[in-house]
Amino acid sequence: MILNDPGPLPRERLIAQLATQPAWDLIVIGGGATGLGTALDAATRGYRTLLLEARDFAKGTSSRSTKLVHGGVRYLAQGRIGLVREALLERWRLSRSAPGLVRRQRFVVPVYRLWDKLKLGAGLTAYDLLAGRHGFGRARLLDAAQTLAALPTVRKEGLKGGIAYFDGQFDDSALAVALARSTIAAGGLVINYMAVTGLRHESGRVCGVIARDQEGGEEFVLEARAVVNATGVWADDLRKMDEPGCAPMLSPSQGVHLVVGPQWLPGGDALLVPETTDGRVLFMIPWQGKVLLGTTDTPRPDVPLEPGPLPGEVEFILRTAQTCLSRAPQRSDVLSVFAGLRPLIGAAPDEPTGQLSREHVIRVSASGLLTIGGGKWTTYRRMAEETTDRAANLAGLSPRPCVTAELKLLDQPLSDGNAGFLHPRLDLSAARVEQAIRFEFARNVEDVLARRHRALFLDAEAAVEVAPAVTELMAGLLGRDGAWVCAQTEGFRELASAYHVASSD
Ligand SMILES: Cc1cc2nc3c(=O)[nH]c(=O)nc-3n(C[C@H](O)[C@H](O)[C@H](O)COP(=O)(O)OP(=O)(O)OC[C@H]3O[C@@H](n4cnc5c(N)ncnc54)[C@H](O)[C@@H]3O)c2cc1C
């Protein structure tokens, strides 16, 4: 199947299309990796598909990942061979489906004990072998001089060498937009700022949803043969709409990332610390001209929309970086801090979240509500295939084969334009803002500065400084008044304060 670019996507036109179907085959709730993947899978099979997202696409966990398309070196160490093999295959598929958004990244693991060099070398060779012909490049052992050349800032004392291996890197929120546009190109409908506020039942079976437009306030009563709950860490809220009093399915865990300048990791290679004091791995990865450091794994029973770092999380990352760098960043060097909540499938309250399953789970309630939870960005396509198979079966739709394994997504990153940038530290032009509105579903200043461009994640201070100019531009394009401009600028300043490290911890 070849997808044709759908061109501009004005929201009024999308909302008007809600009335075109008396009943949808599938309604998918939630516009993160899981929901968007499922909507694309269903639409490309020819099912009448609608996706509703309460806020912006990828506003939840899906814009706050480490941005790796990976098999998971850590899961290999835990012996989860099947999980790693499947993810490595999906890594390869995604690199072919969205070559404009996924790139190969070399990682170097510095080693300070010869035994570690042997052990890690063997592990990373096994990682390559599991990838088979779908590999991204062979792992190899480096001597101390080669390791220092790759990672000039690494701690030199006692350095015995390193291991270099390859994984994938992508831009999570850009992939979410690519999936949304691709779904529309395939004949489906996706709408952001449209919250599902209730489920409809008939004779004990779920048969649709009630949705409210978060901009205009209008309510829509929509029918569907299958309803898919893909709301990430909020999945239990939806499950309770279906079955009040049901036992929770998720045990969310928070992960924090810090963003610092490129001088902390010059050279282009990423650094992996294989074992931190909490038994995790720590990454330092070049990302969009900056360096991403992360992450933590802290159980978090509440599920705020804007999770901030918990006490100690920022210090933990900085302290761990100090153990492996000759000179490490301090709090004052952090340009932005962001946190995300992993939708892990639950366990006993006292089980450490690091041990919880990263695999996905599909549950079907007595009324037929299908909930898909867990998993990761890398395997979204596989999760979507399974979800659509189950939903089609449940709804008695005629079986149709999945076509996404070789589908080319509409992934071409839109040009930044040549009209000059709106801020000296950001490659954001007025033309790019206009593209975000016309082609990429952006509705407010946060959509543009957090997810269409990654300013808020890369340099929170610069994002706040450019916000008034972006808001003015948007007001002109969307026909908004001065009160909207003031409210947007003020709201964004408040939101961005949580991304300044000085104000956290
Ligand atoms: C710190 C961290 C690092 C990670 N790093 C990686 C990585 O490097 N690689 C990788 O492959 N994976 C990674 N992951 C995992 C990956 O990011 C997640 O598995 C994935 O993004 C989850 O997507 P989701 O669609 O299930 O959830 P979400 O992205 O949270 O989407 C759920 C959506 O549902 C919407 N919603 C909620 N309620 C309603 C409602 N009533 N009506 C309509 N919409 C609603 C929300 O607004 C939200 O947008 C990481 C996760 C974390 C937390």
The ligand as an ORCA input file, in Angstrom:
! r2SCAN-3c Opt
* xyz 0 1
  C      11.180      7.679     30.746
  C      10.751      6.794     29.630
  C      11.657      6.446     28.641
  C      11.250      5.609     27.594
  N      12.130      5.354     26.593
  C      11.774      4.561     25.561
  C      12.661      4.350     24.491
  O      13.754      4.911     24.434
  N      12.254      3.525     23.502
  C      11.049      2.899     23.517
  O      10.783      2.126     22.604
  N      10.142      3.131     24.494
  C      10.480      3.950     25.509
  N       9.589      4.226     26.518
  C       8.255      3.603     26.473
  C       7.298      4.367     25.569
  O       7.520      5.747     25.623
  C       5.860      4.059     25.998
  O       5.683      2.671     26.070
  C       4.828      4.617     25.021
  O       5.087      5.965     24.717
  C       3.434      4.487     25.635
  O       2.514      4.991     24.720
  P       0.951      4.939     24.999
  O       0.282      5.334     23.739
  O       0.600      3.609     25.560
  O       0.710      6.008     26.154
  P       0.639      7.607     26.044
  O       1.682      8.139     25.154
  O       0.621      8.139     27.423
  O      -0.749      7.876     25.333
  C      -1.978      7.765     25.981
  C      -2.838      8.906     25.495
  O      -4.186      8.706     25.925
  C      -4.758      9.984     26.083
  N      -5.982      9.881     26.893
  C      -6.078      9.592     28.214
  N      -7.368      9.602     28.598
  C      -8.101      9.897     27.491
  C      -9.498     10.061     27.240
  N     -10.403      9.939     28.220
  N      -9.911     10.368     25.984
  C      -9.019     10.491     24.986
  N      -7.682     10.367     25.172
  C      -7.240     10.060     26.403
  C      -3.650     10.777     26.756
  O      -3.840     12.169     26.629
  C      -2.411     10.260     26.041
  O      -2.013     11.089     24.973
  C       9.946      5.091     27.558
  C       9.023      5.456     28.557
  C       9.418      6.312     29.566
  C       8.444      6.731     30.598
*
